């Protein structure tokens, strides 16, 4: 499959069916709010290293967590009973995203560049991104940020200040999303961490059907 080059002056994407086997669909364009919303509502997201051109991905199998299927291990149940765990939405979006960047940059390298931080802050200002944090006994324990469109949440990156911080944040948030009727949490890529918490692959057809329903896209 060819990789399509996007025109910065035109907000459009090739159909997701044209993605390569590894999920790469297109290159170039920009990170405007309009383009990001169009991308996410069609299952496409940017992921690239700082200094590279923007790469747009649309994997043909999707790794998601259904809120009602969130798995809570025995050790996590004990941890959450032992501590006072509280969720905070949008405590400080920019700070949360930067913490995700710093944790990854220190541990394994990151795709969260200055350009990405600015773009997702713009999404947040427009009402389409949010941060989720939890406190453990009054202290910040961990969290994550992502894109929210309709009844769909697209997770981007996580951080932990305490051992179980990001896990606790995801568990409490999944419970909240289930109450509010959200369809899924898009994890983008499979990890052992997310799989242990209930993440699983679904087909593109199932994902796209839920995406259409959840985002209300035309």
C-alpha positions as CSV (number, residue, x, y, z in Angstrom):
1,X,0.0,0.0,0.0
2,X,1.3,3.5,-0.7
3,X,1.6,6.0,2.1
4,X,-0.4,9.1,1.3
5,X,1.0,12.6,1.6
6,X,-1.4,15.2,3.1
7,X,-1.9,18.7,2.0
8,X,-1.7,21.3,4.8
9,X,-4.3,23.4,3.0
10,X,-6.9,20.6,2.8
11,X,-8.4,19.0,5.9
12,X,-8.9,15.4,4.7
13,X,-7.5,11.9,5.0
14,X,-7.5,8.8,2.7
15,X,-9.9,6.1,3.7
16,X,-8.6,3.9,6.6
17,X,-8.8,0.8,4.4
18,X,-5.7,2.1,2.6
19,X,-3.5,1.9,5.7
20,X,-0.4,-0.3,5.5
21,X,-0.3,-3.6,7.4
22,X,1.6,-1.9,10.2
23,X,-1.2,0.8,10.4
24,X,0.7,3.7,8.7
25,X,-1.8,5.6,6.6
26,X,-0.4,9.1,5.7
27,X,2.4,11.6,6.3
28,X,2.4,15.3,6.6
29,X,-0.4,17.8,7.2
30,X,-0.7,19.6,10.5
31,X,-2.0,19.1,14.0
32,X,-4.9,21.6,13.9
33,X,-7.9,21.0,16.0
34,X,-10.0,20.4,12.8
35,X,-7.6,17.8,11.4
36,X,-7.2,16.0,14.8
37,X,-11.0,15.8,15.2
38,X,-11.5,14.4,11.7
39,X,-8.7,11.9,12.3
40,X,-9.9,10.5,15.6
41,X,-13.5,10.3,14.5
42,X,-12.3,8.0,11.7
43,X,-9.9,5.9,13.9
44,X,-6.7,7.8,12.8
45,X,-4.1,9.2,15.2
46,X,-0.7,10.9,14.9
47,X,2.4,9.2,16.3
48,X,5.9,10.2,15.3
49,X,9.3,11.1,16.8
50,X,10.2,14.8,17.5
51,X,11.8,16.3,14.4
52,X,10.1,13.9,12.0
53,X,7.2,14.7,9.7
54,X,3.8,13.9,11.2
55,X,2.9,10.2,10.7
56,X,-0.8,9.2,10.8
57,X,-1.8,5.7,11.8
58,X,-4.9,3.5,11.6
59,X,-4.2,-0.1,12.7
60,X,-6.5,-2.6,11.2
61,X,-7.1,-4.4,14.5
62,X,-7.9,-2.1,17.5
63,X,-6.8,-2.6,21.0
64,X,-9.5,-1.3,23.4
65,X,-10.9,-1.6,26.9
66,X,-14.6,-1.7,27.3
67,X,-15.4,0.2,30.5
68,X,-17.5,-2.6,32.0
69,X,-14.7,-5.1,31.4
70,X,-12.0,-3.3,33.3
71,X,-10.0,-5.9,35.3
72,X,-9.1,-5.2,38.8
73,X,-6.5,-7.6,40.2
74,X,-6.6,-8.9,43.8
75,X,-3.6,-6.7,44.7
76,X,-5.2,-3.6,43.2
77,X,-8.4,-4.3,45.2
78,X,-6.4,-4.5,48.4
79,X,-4.5,-1.3,47.5
80,X,-7.7,0.7,46.7
81,X,-9.3,-0.4,50.0
82,X,-6.2,0.5,52.0
83,X,-5.9,4.0,50.6
84,X,-8.2,7.0,50.0
85,X,-8.3,7.1,46.2
86,X,-10.0,10.1,44.5
87,X,-10.4,11.0,40.9
88,X,-9.8,14.5,39.6
89,X,-10.8,15.5,36.0
90,X,-8.9,18.3,34.3
91,X,-6.8,19.2,37.4
92,X,-4.2,20.7,35.1
93,X,-4.2,19.4,31.5
94,X,-0.9,20.9,30.5
95,X,0.9,19.6,33.6
96,X,-0.6,16.1,33.2
97,X,0.6,15.9,29.6
98,X,4.0,17.2,30.5
99,X,4.3,14.6,33.3
100,X,3.5,11.9,30.7
101,X,6.2,13.3,28.5
102,X,8.9,13.5,31.2
103,X,8.2,10.0,32.4
104,X,8.5,8.5,29.0
105,X,11.5,10.7,28.0
106,X,13.4,9.5,31.0
107,X,12.4,5.9,30.7
108,X,12.2,5.0,27.0
109,X,12.0,8.1,24.8
110,X,8.8,9.9,23.8
111,X,6.8,11.1,20.9
112,X,5.3,14.0,23.0
113,X,7.1,17.0,21.5
114,X,6.5,20.7,22.0
115,X,4.3,20.6,18.9
116,X,2.2,17.8,20.3
117,X,1.8,19.5,23.7
118,X,0.6,22.7,22.0
119,X,-1.8,20.7,19.7
120,X,-3.5,18.7,22.4
121,X,-3.7,21.8,24.7
122,X,-5.6,23.4,21.8
123,X,-7.9,20.3,21.7
124,X,-8.4,20.6,25.4
125,X,-9.3,24.3,25.1
126,X,-11.8,23.4,22.4
127,X,-13.4,20.8,24.7
128,X,-12.2,17.6,23.0
129,X,-9.3,16.5,25.3
130,X,-9.2,15.9,29.0
131,X,-6.8,14.8,31.8
132,X,-7.6,12.3,34.5
133,X,-5.7,12.1,37.7
134,X,-6.0,10.3,41.0
135,X,-4.8,11.1,44.5
136,X,-3.7,8.6,47.0
137,X,-4.4,9.8,50.6
138,X,-4.4,13.4,49.3
139,X,-1.2,13.2,47.2
140,X,-1.0,13.0,43.4
141,X,-0.5,9.4,42.4
142,X,-0.9,9.2,38.7
143,X,-3.0,9.8,35.7
144,X,-3.3,10.1,31.9
145,X,-4.7,12.3,29.1
146,X,-6.7,11.6,26.0
147,X,-9.2,12.8,23.4
148,X,-12.9,12.6,24.0
149,X,-15.5,12.7,21.2
150,X,-19.1,11.8,22.0
151,X,-19.2,8.5,23.8
152,X,-15.6,7.5,22.8
153,X,-12.4,8.1,24.8
154,X,-9.0,7.8,23.0
155,X,-6.2,7.3,25.6
156,X,-2.8,8.9,24.7
157,X,-0.3,8.5,27.5
158,X,-0.1,7.7,31.3
159,X,2.2,8.6,34.2
160,X,2.6,7.4,37.7
161,X,4.0,9.3,40.7
162,X,3.3,6.3,43.0
163,X,3.5,2.6,42.2
164,X,-0.2,2.0,41.3
165,X,-1.1,5.5,40.2
166,X,-1.9,5.1,36.6
167,X,-3.7,1.8,37.2
168,X,-5.9,3.4,39.8
169,X,-6.7,6.3,37.5
170,X,-7.7,4.0,34.7
171,X,-9.9,1.8,37.0
172,X,-11.8,4.7,38.5
173,X,-12.2,6.4,35.2
174,X,-13.5,3.2,33.5
175,X,-16.1,3.0,36.2
176,X,-17.1,6.6,35.5
177,X,-17.3,6.0,31.8
178,X,-19.5,2.9,32.3
179,X,-21.9,5.0,34.3
180,X,-22.0,7.6,31.5
181,X,-22.6,5.1,28.8
182,X,-19.3,5.4,27.0
183,X,-18.6,2.7,24.4
184,X,-14.8,2.1,24.7
185,X,-11.4,3.4,25.7
186,X,-9.1,3.2,22.7
187,X,-5.6,2.2,23.8
188,X,-4.1,2.5,20.3
189,X,-1.4,-0.1,20.8
190,X,-1.3,-3.3,22.9
191,X,0.8,-3.4,26.0
192,X,1.0,-6.1,28.7
193,X,0.0,-3.5,31.3
194,X,-3.2,-2.6,29.4
195,X,-3.9,-6.2,28.5
196,X,-3.7,-7.2,32.2
197,X,-6.4,-4.6,32.9
198,X,-8.9,-5.9,30.4
199,X,-7.6,-4.6,27.0
200,X,-8.3,-6.8,24.0
201,X,-8.2,-6.7,20.2
202,X,-11.4,-6.2,18.2
203,X,-11.8,-6.1,14.4
204,X,-11.7,-2.9,12.4
205,X,-15.3,-3.5,11.4
206,X,-16.5,-3.7,15.0
207,X,-14.4,-0.7,16.0
208,X,-15.6,1.4,13.1
209,X,-19.2,0.6,13.8
210,X,-18.8,1.7,17.4
211,X,-16.8,4.8,16.3
212,X,-19.6,5.9,14.0
213,X,-22.2,5.3,16.8
214,X,-20.2,7.0,19.5
215,X,-18.9,10.0,17.7
216,X,-22.1,10.6,15.7
217,X,-20.0,11.3,12.6
218,X,-21.7,11.8,9.3
